[in-house]
Amino acid sequence: MGISLHNSLAVFQGISGYKTPFVRTPKFNINGLKGGWKNSGYENRSISALSIVEGLLSLYFIGGIGLAFYLNDFGLLPFHLMLSFGFGIVFYYSVKHAALPN
């Protein structure tokens, strides 16, 4: 559920005819303990606006969890749990990988 925002953006871009460059899956050719991916051209050290939106969506659904308990209405609680966890984990790893030391 955490990548649903990325998928929705991709579908919207496809329907609207927005052209995006093809980004290859990174191939690092790492053999054994030597070498690594950290100095490759695929590394991204910035946090995108889409990642910020994912963090905000996670907070929004955490608010929904709080409201479920406050209003004693648990009908959407499973969805709020899955959505807050999904968006939160994608946001966490985006920030974590952007902050990795060289």
Secondary structure as UniProt FT lines:
FT   TURN            2..3
FT   HELIX           4..16
FT   TURN            32..33
FT   TURN            38..39
FT   TURN            41..42
FT   HELIX           49..71
FT   TURN            75..76
FT   HELIX           77..98
//
